[in-house]
């Protein structure tokens, strides 16, 4: 009897050590309830979009906020970004060979291009971005965004433009930033503006 109790205690000890090790090093995703995966994936994409909308892609110091939701090692470079009034995460995600494709609809106010300045050619258009979400090291991560440039809010864009204006050394850059600020401030920010 004592010997069988020792065997049970020994087995339980190894079981708990294994459980502790799994908790420390991460467990694979629980694919046993496929009904939860789409909601989890959509929430991950929504979290990324909220951070991007708040200006996290425009500010290098905010990279640690984005890093837990994406698979790429650093914030990708961009030469332009879109200024948006709102975004909506589509509820019809598409499972595709262990990945999900989630479409986000962005209502645009305009575009800022580093070489051309601010343009309202895209105002009131809806741009659809396809986000690919896959399992990376046991966790859901955004592995691709097409196209991958930032989609910042009007407030985040104005803050970024004002910082760039303050830091600009040459007159051409100052003119581009000031013109963008003036045009964006004068623009109606309502997503329903005509």
C-alpha positions as CSV (number, residue, x, y, z in Angstrom):
1,X,0.0,0.0,0.0
2,X,2.8,2.4,0.9
3,X,4.6,1.6,-2.3
4,X,1.4,2.3,-4.4
5,X,1.0,5.7,-2.6
6,X,4.6,6.6,-3.4
7,X,3.9,5.8,-7.1
8,X,0.8,7.9,-7.1
9,X,2.6,10.8,-5.3
10,X,5.6,10.4,-7.8
11,X,3.2,10.5,-10.8
12,X,1.3,13.5,-9.5
13,X,4.6,15.3,-8.9
14,X,5.7,14.8,-12.5
15,X,2.2,15.8,-13.7
16,X,2.3,19.1,-11.8
17,X,5.9,19.8,-12.9
18,X,4.8,19.2,-16.5
19,X,1.9,21.5,-16.0
20,X,4.1,24.2,-14.5
21,X,6.5,23.9,-17.4
22,X,3.7,24.2,-20.0
23,X,2.4,27.3,-18.2
24,X,5.9,28.9,-18.1
25,X,6.7,28.2,-21.8
26,X,3.2,28.7,-23.2
27,X,0.6,26.3,-24.3
28,X,-0.5,25.7,-27.9
29,X,-3.8,27.3,-28.8
30,X,-6.9,25.5,-27.8
31,X,-8.4,24.5,-31.1
32,X,-11.1,22.3,-29.4
33,X,-13.7,25.0,-29.6
34,X,-13.7,26.4,-33.1
35,X,-16.6,28.7,-32.3
36,X,-14.3,30.8,-30.1
37,X,-11.5,31.2,-32.7
38,X,-13.2,33.7,-35.0
39,X,-14.2,36.0,-32.1
40,X,-10.6,35.9,-30.7
41,X,-9.1,36.6,-34.1
42,X,-11.5,39.5,-34.7
43,X,-10.7,41.0,-31.3
44,X,-7.0,40.8,-32.0
45,X,-7.4,42.6,-35.3
46,X,-9.7,45.2,-33.6
47,X,-7.0,45.8,-30.9
48,X,-4.4,46.4,-33.6
49,X,-6.7,48.8,-35.4
50,X,-7.4,50.7,-32.2
51,X,-3.7,51.1,-31.6
52,X,-3.0,52.2,-35.2
53,X,-6.0,54.6,-35.1
54,X,-4.6,56.2,-31.9
55,X,-1.3,56.8,-33.8
56,X,0.9,53.9,-32.5
57,X,2.3,53.2,-36.0
58,X,3.3,56.9,-36.3
59,X,5.2,56.9,-33.0
60,X,8.3,54.6,-32.7
61,X,8.0,54.7,-28.9
62,X,4.6,52.9,-29.2
63,X,6.0,49.8,-30.9
64,X,5.9,47.8,-27.6
65,X,2.1,48.2,-27.6
66,X,1.9,46.7,-31.1
67,X,4.4,44.0,-30.8
68,X,2.2,41.5,-28.9
69,X,-0.4,41.5,-31.7
70,X,1.8,41.2,-34.8
71,X,4.3,38.7,-36.1
72,X,6.8,41.1,-37.7
73,X,9.9,42.1,-35.6
74,X,9.6,45.9,-36.0
75,X,7.3,48.6,-37.3
76,X,7.5,48.6,-41.1
77,X,8.6,51.7,-42.8
78,X,6.0,53.7,-44.6
79,X,6.1,56.7,-47.0
80,X,2.4,57.5,-46.6
81,X,-0.4,57.0,-44.2
82,X,-4.2,57.3,-44.4
83,X,-6.1,59.6,-42.1
84,X,-9.4,57.9,-41.1
85,X,-12.6,58.9,-39.3
86,X,-13.6,55.4,-38.3
87,X,-13.0,51.7,-39.0
88,X,-15.2,48.6,-38.8
89,X,-14.0,45.1,-38.4
90,X,-16.0,42.8,-40.7
91,X,-17.7,39.9,-38.9
92,X,-17.3,37.6,-41.8
93,X,-13.8,36.3,-41.2
94,X,-12.6,33.6,-43.6
95,X,-10.7,30.6,-42.3
96,X,-8.0,29.6,-44.8
97,X,-5.7,26.6,-44.1
98,X,-5.1,27.3,-40.4
99,X,-5.2,31.1,-40.9
100,X,-8.0,33.7,-40.9
101,X,-8.5,36.6,-43.2
102,X,-10.2,39.5,-41.5
103,X,-11.3,42.5,-43.5
104,X,-11.4,46.0,-41.9
105,X,-13.3,48.8,-43.6
106,X,-11.8,52.3,-43.1
107,X,-13.7,55.5,-43.7
108,X,-11.0,57.8,-45.1
109,X,-10.6,61.6,-44.6
110,X,-7.4,61.8,-46.7
111,X,-3.9,60.7,-47.3
112,X,-0.5,62.1,-46.2
113,X,2.4,61.3,-48.4
114,X,5.9,62.2,-47.1
115,X,6.9,63.6,-50.5
116,X,3.6,65.2,-51.7
117,X,1.8,66.3,-48.5
118,X,-1.8,66.0,-47.6
119,X,-4.5,65.1,-50.2
120,X,-8.3,64.8,-49.7
121,X,-8.7,62.8,-53.0
122,X,-9.7,59.8,-50.8
123,X,-12.1,61.7,-48.5
124,X,-15.3,59.8,-47.7
125,X,-14.1,56.7,-49.5
126,X,-14.1,53.3,-47.8
127,X,-10.8,51.4,-48.0
128,X,-10.8,47.6,-47.3
129,X,-7.7,46.2,-45.7
130,X,-7.1,42.4,-45.5
131,X,-5.5,41.2,-42.3
132,X,-4.1,37.7,-42.2
133,X,-4.0,36.1,-38.7
134,X,-2.2,32.9,-38.0
135,X,-0.8,30.9,-35.0
136,X,2.8,31.9,-34.2
137,X,4.5,30.2,-31.3
138,X,1.2,29.1,-29.9
139,X,-0.5,32.5,-30.1
140,X,-2.7,34.3,-32.6
141,X,-0.8,37.1,-34.4
142,X,-1.4,39.3,-37.4
143,X,1.1,38.0,-40.0
144,X,0.2,40.3,-42.9
145,X,-1.8,43.4,-43.7
146,X,-2.5,44.3,-47.3
147,X,-1.9,47.2,-47.8
148,X,0.3,47.7,-44.7
149,X,0.5,51.5,-44.2
150,X,-0.8,53.2,-41.1
151,X,-4.4,54.3,-40.7
152,X,-4.4,57.1,-38.0
153,X,-7.2,59.2,-36.6
154,X,-7.4,62.9,-37.4
155,X,-6.2,63.7,-33.9
156,X,-3.2,61.4,-34.1
157,X,-2.3,62.7,-37.5
158,X,-2.5,66.3,-36.4
159,X,-0.3,65.5,-33.4
160,X,2.3,63.8,-35.6
161,X,2.2,66.6,-38.2
162,X,2.7,69.3,-35.5
163,X,5.7,67.3,-34.1
164,X,7.2,67.1,-37.5
165,X,6.6,70.8,-38.2
166,X,8.4,71.7,-35.0
167,X,11.4,69.4,-35.8
168,X,11.6,70.4,-39.5
169,X,14.8,72.2,-40.5
170,X,14.2,73.1,-44.1
171,X,11.5,75.4,-45.5
172,X,10.1,72.9,-48.0
173,X,9.3,70.4,-45.2
174,X,7.9,73.1,-43.0
175,X,5.6,74.2,-45.8
176,X,4.4,70.6,-46.5
177,X,3.6,70.0,-42.8
178,X,2.0,73.4,-42.3
179,X,-0.2,73.0,-45.4
180,X,-1.3,69.5,-44.2
181,X,-2.2,70.8,-40.7
182,X,-4.2,73.7,-42.2
183,X,-6.1,71.5,-44.6
184,X,-6.8,68.8,-42.1
185,X,-8.0,71.2,-39.4
186,X,-10.4,72.8,-41.9
187,X,-11.8,69.5,-43.1
188,X,-15.0,68.2,-41.6
189,X,-14.1,65.1,-39.6
190,X,-17.5,63.6,-39.6
191,X,-17.6,60.2,-41.4
192,X,-20.9,61.2,-42.9
193,X,-19.6,64.5,-44.4
194,X,-20.3,64.9,-48.1
